[in-house]
Amino acid sequence: MEKAFTIWFTGLSGSGKSTLSRLTYLEIRRRGLKAELIDGDIIRKNFCQELGFSKRDRYINIKRIGFLSWLLNKHGIISVVAAIAPYEEVRQINRQLIPNYIEVFCNCPLEVLEARDPKGLYKKALQGKIKNFTGISDPYEPPKNAEIVCNTDRETVEESLQKIINYLVKKDLIPKKHILPDISIIEQEDQNWRQHLANLGFV
């Protein structure tokens, strides 16, 4: 128990990565373990400002997140990552780097994502207003050997989360029971640091 690991949520934009990664992070913390939630957008803004969205730049971005996750794991901190990571090759590089690497594929058909499109990103991409948009004008290579597949077009958030937590418990990576009686403590802490980062212009 308490073996640090990286759990990486990959999938197209809008497939549920951010939601499921945050809920997984909160569940891990609630069980008394040290963890960090790594949001791909925040990492881009603060560590990868010079990178665009070419294949080369995406490779560099994902490798940097992988290295950061490896460092966290090395010091006993679980890394929960939400990043598209569209290319199988660079995902495999991270898998080789990180001893305890778990991949969660948030699988959702493109037509469903285009219909949902809460931020209007797919519409803009189809109109050519957003270049190099994964799934439209840039490829997404589905994982070949993801440990967990969440079919987010058919599963509820609760069903997908339970699938993830069951896997982590079965692999003896997290305790079966909560240590904290209430998740509000962690949520408040999470809101506090996010507000602090926002105030300083980091998010």
C-alpha positions as CSV (number, residue, x, y, z in Angstrom):
1,M,0.0,0.0,0.0
2,E,1.0,3.6,-0.5
3,K,3.0,2.9,-3.6
4,A,3.1,6.1,-5.6
5,F,1.7,5.9,-9.1
6,T,0.6,8.0,-12.1
7,I,-2.9,7.7,-13.4
8,W,-3.2,9.5,-16.7
9,F,-6.6,10.4,-18.2
10,T,-6.4,10.6,-22.0
11,G,-9.2,11.2,-24.6
12,L,-10.6,13.8,-26.9
13,S,-11.6,17.3,-25.7
14,G,-14.9,17.0,-23.8
15,S,-14.7,13.3,-23.2
16,G,-14.7,13.7,-19.4
17,K,-11.0,13.8,-18.5
18,S,-11.1,16.9,-16.3
19,T,-14.2,15.7,-14.4
20,L,-13.1,12.2,-13.8
21,S,-9.5,13.1,-12.9
22,R,-10.6,15.7,-10.4
23,L,-13.1,13.2,-8.7
24,T,-10.4,10.5,-8.7
25,Y,-7.9,12.9,-7.1
26,L,-10.4,13.9,-4.4
27,E,-11.2,10.2,-3.7
28,I,-7.5,9.4,-3.4
29,R,-6.9,12.3,-1.0
30,R,-10.0,11.3,1.0
31,R,-8.3,8.0,1.6
32,G,-5.4,9.8,3.2
33,L,-2.8,9.6,0.4
34,K,-0.6,12.4,-1.0
35,A,-1.5,13.3,-4.5
36,E,-1.3,16.2,-7.0
37,L,-3.8,16.9,-9.8
38,I,-2.0,17.9,-13.0
39,D,-4.2,19.8,-15.5
40,G,-2.8,19.8,-19.0
41,D,-4.0,23.4,-19.6
42,I,-2.4,24.8,-16.5
43,I,0.9,23.0,-17.3
44,R,0.8,24.5,-20.8
45,K,0.3,28.0,-19.5
46,N,3.1,27.8,-16.9
47,F,5.7,25.4,-18.2
48,C,5.1,25.3,-22.0
49,Q,4.3,28.8,-23.1
50,E,6.8,28.5,-26.0
51,L,5.1,25.5,-27.4
52,G,2.4,25.4,-30.1
53,F,0.3,22.5,-31.2
54,S,2.5,20.9,-33.8
55,K,3.3,17.2,-33.4
56,R,6.8,18.0,-32.1
57,D,5.5,20.5,-29.6
58,R,2.8,18.1,-28.4
59,Y,5.5,15.5,-27.9
60,I,7.6,17.9,-25.8
61,N,4.5,18.9,-23.7
62,I,3.5,15.4,-22.9
63,K,7.0,14.3,-22.1
64,R,7.4,17.2,-19.7
65,I,4.2,16.2,-17.9
66,G,5.5,12.6,-17.8
67,F,8.8,13.7,-16.3
68,L,7.0,15.9,-13.7
69,S,4.8,12.9,-12.8
70,W,7.9,10.7,-12.4
71,L,9.4,13.2,-10.0
72,L,6.3,13.3,-7.9
73,N,6.1,9.5,-7.8
74,K,9.8,9.4,-6.9
75,H,9.0,11.3,-3.8
76,G,5.9,9.3,-2.8
77,I,3.3,11.6,-4.3
78,I,0.6,10.2,-6.6
79,S,0.1,12.1,-9.9
80,V,-3.3,12.4,-11.4
81,V,-3.0,13.8,-14.9
82,A,-5.7,15.1,-17.3
83,A,-4.1,15.7,-20.7
84,I,-5.2,14.7,-24.2
85,A,-1.8,13.1,-25.1
86,P,-3.0,12.3,-28.6
87,Y,0.0,10.1,-29.8
88,E,0.5,6.5,-28.8
89,E,4.3,6.7,-29.1
90,V,4.8,9.4,-26.5
91,R,2.3,7.8,-24.2
92,Q,4.5,4.6,-24.4
93,I,7.6,6.7,-23.6
94,N,5.9,7.9,-20.4
95,R,4.8,4.3,-19.6
96,Q,8.4,3.2,-19.9
97,L,9.6,6.1,-17.7
98,I,7.1,5.8,-14.9
99,P,7.2,2.5,-13.0
100,N,3.6,2.6,-11.9
101,Y,1.7,4.0,-14.8
102,I,-2.0,3.6,-15.2
103,E,-3.9,4.9,-18.3
104,V,-7.5,5.8,-18.3
105,F,-9.0,6.1,-21.8
106,C,-12.1,8.4,-21.7
107,N,-13.7,7.0,-24.8
108,C,-16.5,9.0,-26.4
109,P,-17.4,9.0,-30.2
110,L,-16.5,12.1,-32.1
111,E,-20.1,12.6,-33.2
112,V,-21.3,12.7,-29.5
113,L,-18.6,15.2,-28.6
114,E,-19.5,17.4,-31.6
115,A,-23.2,17.3,-30.5
116,R,-22.4,18.2,-26.9
117,D,-19.7,20.8,-27.6
118,P,-20.5,23.0,-24.5
119,K,-17.7,25.5,-25.3
120,G,-18.3,25.5,-29.0
121,L,-14.7,24.3,-29.7
122,Y,-15.7,21.6,-32.2
123,K,-17.9,24.0,-34.1
124,K,-15.0,26.5,-34.4
125,A,-12.6,23.7,-35.4
126,L,-14.9,22.5,-38.1
127,Q,-15.2,26.1,-39.4
128,G,-11.4,26.3,-39.5
129,K,-11.3,28.9,-36.7
130,I,-9.2,26.6,-34.5
131,K,-6.1,25.0,-36.1
132,N,-4.6,21.7,-35.1
133,F,-7.6,20.7,-33.1
134,T,-7.3,17.1,-32.0
135,G,-10.0,14.9,-33.5
136,I,-10.8,17.4,-36.3
137,S,-7.7,18.8,-38.0
138,D,-5.1,16.8,-35.9
139,P,-5.2,13.0,-35.2
140,Y,-6.0,11.2,-32.0
141,E,-4.5,7.7,-31.6
142,P,-6.7,5.7,-29.1
143,P,-4.6,3.8,-26.5
144,K,-3.8,0.2,-27.4
145,N,-3.4,-1.0,-23.9
146,A,-5.2,1.3,-21.5
147,E,-5.7,-0.2,-18.0
148,I,-9.1,1.3,-17.7
149,V,-11.6,2.3,-20.4
150,C,-14.5,4.6,-19.5
151,N,-17.1,4.8,-22.2
152,T,-18.3,8.2,-21.2
153,D,-21.1,8.4,-23.8
154,R,-22.8,5.4,-22.1
155,E,-21.7,5.5,-18.5
156,T,-22.7,8.0,-15.9
157,V,-19.9,9.9,-14.2
158,E,-20.5,7.8,-11.0
159,E,-20.2,4.6,-13.0
160,S,-16.9,5.6,-14.6
161,L,-15.5,6.8,-11.3
162,Q,-16.5,3.6,-9.5
163,K,-14.7,1.6,-12.3
164,I,-11.5,3.6,-11.7
165,I,-11.7,3.4,-7.9
166,N,-12.4,-0.4,-8.0
167,Y,-9.3,-0.9,-10.2
168,L,-7.1,1.1,-7.8
169,V,-8.4,-0.8,-4.8
170,K,-8.0,-4.2,-6.5
171,K,-4.4,-3.3,-7.3
172,D,-3.8,-2.4,-3.7
173,L,-2.8,1.1,-4.7
174,I,-5.4,2.9,-2.5
175,P,-7.2,1.9,0.7
176,K,-10.7,0.5,0.5
177,K,-12.1,2.9,3.1
178,H,-12.1,6.7,3.5
179,I,-10.0,8.2,6.2
180,L,-11.7,11.6,6.1
181,P,-15.4,11.5,6.9
182,D,-16.1,14.4,4.6
183,I,-14.8,15.4,1.2
184,S,-15.5,19.1,1.8
185,I,-12.2,19.6,3.6
186,I,-10.3,18.7,0.5
187,E,-12.6,20.6,-1.8
188,Q,-12.1,23.7,0.2
189,E,-8.4,23.3,0.1
190,D,-8.6,22.7,-3.7
191,Q,-10.7,25.9,-4.2
192,N,-8.3,27.9,-2.0
193,W,-5.1,27.0,-4.0
194,R,-6.9,27.5,-7.3
195,Q,-8.1,30.9,-6.2
196,H,-4.5,31.7,-5.1
197,L,-3.2,30.7,-8.5
198,A,-5.9,32.6,-10.3
199,N,-5.1,35.8,-8.3
200,L,-1.4,35.5,-9.4
201,G,-2.3,34.8,-13.0
202,F,-1.2,31.2,-13.2
203,V,-4.6,29.8,-14.3
